[in-house]
Amino acid sequence: MAKVIMVQGTMSNSGKSFLVAGLCRMFKRMGFKVAPFKSQNMALNSFITKDGLEMGRAQVMQAEAAKVAPDACMNPILLKSLHQIPEVR
């Protein structure tokens, strides 16, 4: 069975994503097989994967820290707020 670490915080923008990136790199250097995962994310700044799917940029940074290719399975639900989407005229 795989060992799992969950990082939780009390608010947005508290540094969880950067902490996880650091943990990914540290565990990768220690020889562990590492992959970040965030079940849902709300962000407009998304990344397009090689297979044409979108995922949050923070999870891409974490994948790079873990030295694995970004995969939309690492961030399966990407929410985009209608209030933040620029209006096209």
Secondary structure, 3 states (H helix, E strand, C coil): CCCCCCCCCCCCCCCHHHHHHHHHHHHHHCCCCCCCCCCEEECCCEEECCCCCEEEHHHHHHHHHCCCCCCHHHCCEEECCCCCCCCCC
